[in-house]
Amino acid sequence: MSIFNNPYPLLNNQIGNFSNYKFSVELSENFRIENGIYNFIFQMEVDEPIINSLIENGDASFCIQTDSKPFYRKLFKSTLNKKEVVIEINYEEIPSEFTFEFTPLIITEKSIKYHNDNADSPMNLYNFSLQKNQIIGSHPSIKISFDRGYQNYENANLIQFIKLPNSKKPINGTMDIKLDDHNFIKIYLSEETFLLFKEINKQDPKILDAVLTFPILQYTLTEVLINREDYQDKGWANILNDEFDIFELNDTESIFKKIDEILQSPQINYFNYYLKKYIGSSSDQ
């Protein structure tokens, strides 16, 4: 169905002016956090020949407008591969939520005279003068959420939170920490606690960084200190050791120093963050 309220022909599968053509976008399943960097790859296909020609000639570009509430917004453009956008975002740039909204766009790279015979009538009858950065193609937004965003070491999913069945509760109080898995440090929570942590993570994830991650690593590194040989074949332990030398721990004091190194002083960072966000000032570390 042709939409007439666009000021010029827009390629959009839902509200556009090209009934016989499509703008398709896919997010690679290999999106991840690695070394403190969010990585995303988007690929697109356009079967409308005139817009395709504009892209190939450099007169228009495939772009991804990237938003993460409340403050982050950036436009990423295709480069050598004109049908692909590669996005890399440092985790420190994401202010509070770990939810991303990606809006695929095709925008003009310069002022052009635009006429498209393939547009629906009557848009195909007119010539349009477009300025740089005008949108000639758009796609519905794609949303991605991460349960955690604090990890800043290689293979960011080393800590895995697991909800116990409804009738079960952790044996050791708030959580059970299991280190026998090869790939993950596994944290078992009651359904009530799991949902509570999930809601806190949505509202202010830095709280969990300060009060939850620290004791998990304290327990884990204490176990590594006491029973080093039991963990030298674990994948998660070797990843931490490659970056932070956890197999070189020699006493309790070294554990606290190592946690500060891994998490970058989470309590002090949270206190400063809290003062800045909720009181409007910050304190020196």
C-alpha positions as CSV (number, residue, x, y, z in Angstrom):
1,M,0.0,0.0,0.0
2,S,1.4,3.4,-1.0
3,I,1.9,6.0,1.7
4,F,1.5,9.5,0.5
5,N,2.5,11.5,3.6
6,N,6.2,11.0,3.1
7,P,7.8,14.2,1.6
8,Y,9.6,12.1,-1.0
9,P,9.9,8.4,-1.9
10,L,10.9,6.4,1.2
11,L,11.9,2.8,1.1
12,N,10.3,1.2,4.1
13,N,8.6,-2.2,4.3
14,Q,5.8,-0.8,6.4
15,I,5.3,2.9,5.8
16,G,7.1,3.4,2.5
17,N,6.4,4.2,-1.1
18,F,7.8,1.1,-2.8
19,S,5.2,-1.6,-2.8
20,N,7.3,-4.0,-4.9
21,Y,10.7,-3.5,-3.2
22,K,12.2,-4.4,0.2
23,F,14.8,-3.1,2.6
24,S,16.0,-6.1,4.6
25,V,18.4,-6.1,7.5
26,E,19.9,-8.8,9.7
27,L,21.9,-8.7,12.9
28,S,24.6,-11.4,13.0
29,E,24.0,-13.9,15.7
30,N,27.6,-13.5,16.8
31,F,27.0,-10.3,18.7
32,R,28.9,-10.3,22.0
33,I,30.9,-8.4,24.6
34,E,34.6,-9.1,24.3
35,N,37.5,-7.3,26.1
36,G,35.0,-4.7,27.3
37,I,33.7,-4.0,23.8
38,Y,30.2,-4.6,22.6
39,N,30.4,-6.0,19.0
40,F,27.5,-6.0,16.5
41,I,27.5,-6.7,12.7
42,F,24.5,-5.7,10.6
43,Q,24.0,-6.8,6.9
44,M,21.4,-5.4,4.5
45,E,19.8,-6.2,1.2
46,V,18.0,-3.7,-1.0
47,D,16.3,-4.9,-4.2
48,E,15.4,-1.5,-5.5
49,P,18.0,-0.7,-8.3
50,I,18.1,3.1,-8.1
51,I,18.7,3.2,-4.3
52,N,21.2,0.4,-4.8
53,S,23.0,2.5,-7.4
54,L,23.1,5.5,-5.0
55,I,24.8,3.3,-2.4
56,E,27.3,1.8,-4.8
57,N,28.3,5.2,-6.1
58,G,28.7,6.7,-2.6
59,D,25.8,9.1,-2.9
60,A,24.0,7.2,-0.1
61,S,25.1,5.0,2.8
62,F,23.7,2.1,4.8
63,C,23.8,3.3,8.5
64,I,22.7,2.1,11.9
65,Q,21.4,4.7,14.4
66,T,22.3,3.2,17.8
67,D,20.6,4.3,21.0
68,S,21.0,3.2,24.6
69,K,19.0,5.1,27.2
70,P,19.2,7.6,28.6
71,F,22.1,9.4,26.9
72,Y,23.9,7.3,24.3
73,R,23.2,7.9,20.6
74,K,25.6,7.4,17.7
75,L,25.3,6.8,13.9
76,F,27.5,4.1,12.5
77,K,28.0,3.9,8.7
78,S,29.1,1.1,6.3
79,T,32.7,1.4,5.1
80,L,34.5,-0.9,2.7
81,N,31.5,-3.4,2.5
82,K,28.7,-1.0,1.6
83,K,26.1,-3.6,2.7
84,E,27.5,-4.1,6.2
85,V,27.8,-2.0,9.3
86,V,30.3,-3.1,12.0
87,I,29.6,-1.6,15.4
88,E,32.1,-1.5,18.3
89,I,31.1,0.3,21.6
90,N,33.2,0.5,24.7
91,Y,31.1,-0.7,27.7
92,E,32.1,2.4,29.6
93,E,30.2,4.5,27.1
94,I,26.9,2.9,28.0
95,P,25.6,4.9,31.0
96,S,23.0,2.7,32.8
97,E,20.9,0.3,30.8
98,F,22.4,-2.5,28.8
99,T,19.7,-2.4,26.2
100,F,20.4,-1.2,22.6
101,E,18.0,0.0,20.0
102,F,19.3,-0.2,16.5
103,T,17.5,1.6,13.7
104,P,18.7,0.8,10.1
105,L,18.7,3.7,7.7
106,I,19.8,4.6,4.2
107,I,20.9,8.3,4.2
108,T,22.2,10.6,1.5
109,E,25.9,11.5,1.6
110,K,25.5,14.8,-0.3
111,S,22.8,17.0,-1.9
112,I,21.2,15.1,-4.9
113,K,18.4,15.4,-7.4
114,Y,16.3,12.4,-6.7
115,H,13.8,10.9,-9.1
116,N,12.7,7.2,-8.8
117,D,10.6,5.6,-11.4
118,N,10.1,2.5,-9.2
119,A,8.3,4.4,-6.5
120,D,4.6,4.1,-6.1
121,S,2.4,6.6,-8.0
122,P,2.3,9.5,-7.7
123,M,5.7,9.7,-6.1
124,N,7.3,8.3,-9.3
125,L,6.2,11.4,-11.2
126,Y,8.2,14.0,-9.4
127,N,11.8,15.2,-9.0
128,F,13.0,15.9,-5.5
129,S,16.0,18.0,-4.2
130,L,17.5,16.2,-1.2
131,Q,20.1,17.5,1.1
132,K,22.9,15.6,2.8
133,N,21.8,13.2,5.6
134,Q,18.3,12.9,4.5
135,I,16.7,9.5,5.0
136,I,15.7,7.6,1.8
137,G,15.3,4.2,3.4
138,S,14.4,3.0,6.9
139,H,13.7,-0.2,8.7
140,P,11.9,-1.1,12.0
141,S,14.2,-0.9,15.0
142,I,16.0,-4.0,16.4
143,K,16.4,-4.2,20.2
144,I,19.0,-6.2,22.0
145,S,19.4,-6.6,25.8
146,F,22.3,-7.9,27.9
147,D,21.7,-9.2,31.4
148,R,25.0,-7.8,32.5
149,G,27.2,-5.1,31.2
150,Y,30.0,-4.8,33.8
151,Q,32.3,-7.4,32.5
152,N,35.5,-5.9,31.1
153,Y,37.7,-8.9,30.6
154,E,38.0,-11.3,27.7
155,N,34.9,-13.6,27.3
156,A,32.6,-11.3,29.2
157,N,30.0,-14.1,30.0
158,L,32.2,-15.9,32.6
159,I,29.6,-15.3,35.3
160,Q,26.3,-17.0,34.6
161,F,23.1,-16.3,36.7
162,I,20.7,-19.2,36.9
163,K,17.1,-19.2,38.3
164,L,16.3,-22.2,40.4
165,P,12.9,-24.0,40.0
166,N,10.0,-22.4,41.9
167,S,10.1,-24.7,44.9
168,K,13.9,-24.5,45.4
169,K,16.1,-22.1,47.3
170,P,19.9,-21.8,47.5
171,I,21.4,-23.9,50.2
172,N,23.9,-21.2,51.2
173,G,21.5,-18.3,51.7
174,T,21.1,-15.7,49.0
175,M,23.0,-17.6,46.3
176,D,24.9,-20.8,45.6
177,I,28.2,-20.3,43.8
178,K,29.4,-23.3,41.7
179,L,32.9,-23.5,40.2
180,D,32.8,-27.0,38.8
181,D,31.7,-26.0,35.3
182,H,34.4,-25.7,32.7
183,N,33.2,-22.4,31.0
184,F,31.3,-20.5,33.7
185,I,31.2,-19.4,37.3
186,K,27.5,-20.3,37.9
187,I,25.3,-18.4,40.4
188,Y,22.1,-20.1,41.5
189,L,19.3,-17.9,42.8
190,S,15.8,-18.4,44.0
191,E,13.1,-17.2,41.5
192,E,12.3,-14.3,43.8
193,T,15.9,-13.1,44.1
194,F,16.6,-13.7,40.4
195,L,13.6,-11.5,39.4
196,L,14.7,-8.8,42.1
197,F,18.2,-8.7,40.7
198,K,16.9,-8.5,37.1
199,E,14.7,-5.5,38.1
200,I,17.5,-3.8,39.9
201,N,19.7,-4.4,36.8
202,K,17.2,-2.6,34.7
203,Q,16.9,0.4,37.0
204,D,20.5,0.8,38.0
205,P,23.0,-2.0,37.1
206,K,25.9,-0.3,38.9
207,I,24.3,-1.4,42.2
208,L,24.9,-5.0,41.3
209,D,28.4,-4.3,40.3
210,A,29.2,-2.9,43.7
211,V,27.3,-5.3,46.0
212,L,27.0,-8.6,44.1
213,T,30.0,-9.1,41.8
214,F,32.5,-8.3,44.5
215,P,31.5,-11.2,46.9
216,I,31.2,-13.6,43.9
217,L,34.8,-12.9,42.9
218,Q,36.0,-12.9,46.5
219,Y,34.6,-16.4,47.0
220,T,35.9,-17.6,43.6
221,L,39.5,-16.3,44.1
222,T,39.6,-17.6,47.7
223,E,38.8,-21.1,46.3
224,V,41.5,-20.7,43.6
225,L,44.0,-19.6,46.3
226,I,43.2,-22.6,48.5
227,N,42.7,-25.3,45.8
228,R,44.7,-24.0,42.8
229,E,45.2,-27.4,41.3
230,D,41.5,-28.1,41.1
231,Y,40.9,-25.1,38.8
232,Q,43.9,-25.1,36.6
233,D,42.0,-27.0,33.9
234,K,38.9,-24.8,34.0
235,G,38.3,-22.6,31.0
236,W,36.9,-19.6,33.1
237,A,39.9,-19.8,35.4
238,N,42.4,-19.8,32.6
239,I,40.8,-16.9,30.9
240,L,41.0,-14.9,34.2
241,N,44.6,-16.1,34.7
242,D,45.7,-15.1,31.2
243,E,44.7,-11.5,31.9
244,F,45.0,-11.2,35.7
245,D,47.4,-13.9,36.9
246,I,44.9,-15.4,39.4
247,F,47.0,-18.5,39.8
248,E,49.7,-16.3,41.3
249,L,47.6,-15.3,44.4
250,N,49.4,-16.0,47.6
251,D,47.3,-14.5,50.5
252,T,44.0,-12.9,51.4
253,E,45.3,-9.4,50.9
254,S,46.3,-10.2,47.3
255,I,42.7,-11.4,46.6
256,F,41.2,-7.9,47.4
257,K,43.9,-6.2,45.3
258,K,43.1,-8.6,42.4
259,I,39.3,-7.9,42.7
260,D,40.0,-4.2,42.5
261,E,42.1,-4.8,39.4
262,I,39.5,-6.9,37.7
263,L,36.4,-4.8,38.5
264,Q,38.3,-1.5,38.6
265,S,37.5,-0.6,42.3
266,P,33.7,-1.2,42.1
267,Q,32.7,0.3,45.5
268,I,34.6,3.6,45.1
269,N,33.3,3.9,41.5
270,Y,29.8,3.3,42.7
271,F,30.0,5.8,45.5
272,N,31.2,8.5,43.1
273,Y,28.6,7.4,40.6
274,Y,25.9,7.6,43.3
275,L,26.9,11.1,44.4
276,K,27.0,12.4,40.9
277,K,23.7,10.8,39.8
278,Y,21.6,11.3,42.9
279,I,23.1,14.2,44.8
280,G,24.7,16.1,41.9
281,S,28.3,16.0,43.1
282,S,31.3,13.7,43.1
283,S,34.0,12.8,45.6
284,D,37.6,12.2,45.0
285,Q,38.8,8.6,45.1
